[in-house]
Amino acid sequence: MHTVNRITLDDALPILAAARAKAEEIGVKQTICVCDDGGNVIALHRLPGARLTGVEIAIAKAFTAAGHERATHLFNEPPNGPALPGNEAFGISHMLPGKFAIFVGGFPILHEGQIVGGVGVSGGNGDQDKAVGAAALAAFEEHVAPVPTS
């Protein structure tokens, strides 16, 4: 028997709030998506003025990070990014057209060593998307941290 942890909307809301705060702090109009371990959207927030295309891109990034259990930018980081030309996963993004993203902005959400979801961030450059993603993940860690007893 295997126990599966699953995130809920109550877990996703602090992620969205932290991601939005970071996006506003750095002045980027982002779209943020949180999905569960199956890649199903739990929460999506498109900040005012964010690109319309960011919705589908953020969903794809969250789906990929959760389903493939890695940050999306790792697919293309030289020299060994598996999706780079000549490497073993070149062309993987064509396996699930429109759903599999291999560029910066998708981050797996882990809890107790298990993938419980993904967060996708779209709208900034790579460094901006990483910063917003890091804020989102930090908020989740804080949200699920054990409450100290005295």
Solvent accessible surface area in square Angstrom, and as a share of the most:
residue,aa,sasa,rsa
1,M,244,1.09
2,H,136,0.61
3,T,109,0.63
4,V,71,0.41
5,N,48,0.25
6,R,145,0.53
7,I,9,0.04
8,T,72,0.42
9,L,93,0.46
10,D,103,0.53
11,D,24,0.12
12,A,0,0.00
13,L,90,0.45
14,P,41,0.26
15,I,1,0.00
16,L,20,0.10
17,A,64,0.50
18,A,26,0.20
19,A,0,0.00
20,R,85,0.31
21,A,60,0.46
22,K,53,0.22
23,A,0,0.00
24,E,95,0.42
25,E,126,0.57
26,I,59,0.30
27,G,66,0.64
28,V,15,0.09
29,K,121,0.51
30,Q,0,0.00
31,T,0,0.00
32,I,0,0.00
33,C,0,0.00
34,V,0,0.00
35,C,1,0.01
36,D,18,0.09
37,D,40,0.21
38,G,52,0.50
39,G,10,0.10
40,N,92,0.47
41,V,73,0.42
42,I,43,0.22
43,A,10,0.08
44,L,69,0.35
45,H,53,0.24
46,R,96,0.35
47,L,7,0.03
48,P,99,0.63
49,G,57,0.55
50,A,3,0.03
51,R,159,0.58
52,L,137,0.68
53,T,88,0.51
54,G,3,0.03
55,V,36,0.21
56,E,115,0.52
57,I,60,0.30
58,A,0,0.00
59,I,44,0.22
60,A,10,0.07
61,K,6,0.02
62,A,0,0.00
63,F,37,0.15
64,T,1,0.00
65,A,0,0.00
66,A,3,0.03
67,G,53,0.51
68,H,77,0.34
69,E,115,0.51
70,R,77,0.28
71,A,14,0.11
72,T,0,0.00
73,H,29,0.13
74,L,75,0.37
75,F,1,0.00
76,N,49,0.25
77,E,72,0.32
78,P,109,0.68
79,P,110,0.69
80,N,120,0.62
81,G,2,0.02
82,P,22,0.14
83,A,5,0.04
84,L,39,0.19
85,P,101,0.64
86,G,79,0.76
87,N,50,0.25
88,E,169,0.76
89,A,20,0.16
90,F,125,0.52
91,G,25,0.24
92,I,32,0.16
93,S,27,0.17
94,H,142,0.63
95,M,140,0.62
96,L,78,0.39
97,P,109,0.69
98,G,71,0.69
99,K,100,0.42
100,F,24,0.10
101,A,4,0.03
102,I,28,0.14
103,F,102,0.43
104,V,38,0.22
105,G,0,0.00
106,G,0,0.00
107,F,15,0.06
108,P,19,0.12
109,I,1,0.00
110,L,84,0.42
111,H,44,0.19
112,E,145,0.65
113,G,74,0.71
114,Q,39,0.17
115,I,29,0.15
116,V,1,0.00
117,G,0,0.00
118,G,0,0.00
119,V,0,0.00
120,G,0,0.00
121,V,0,0.00
122,S,8,0.05
123,G,20,0.19
124,G,25,0.24
125,N,90,0.46
126,G,29,0.27
127,D,114,0.59
128,Q,54,0.24
129,D,5,0.02
130,K,70,0.30
131,A,33,0.26
132,V,0,0.00
133,G,0,0.00
134,A,60,0.47
135,A,23,0.18
136,A,0,0.00
137,L,50,0.25
138,A,62,0.48
139,A,19,0.15
140,F,5,0.02
141,E,97,0.44
142,E,142,0.64
143,H,79,0.35
144,V,43,0.25
145,A,51,0.40
146,P,125,0.79
147,V,128,0.74
148,P,123,0.77
149,T,133,0.77
150,S,164,1.06
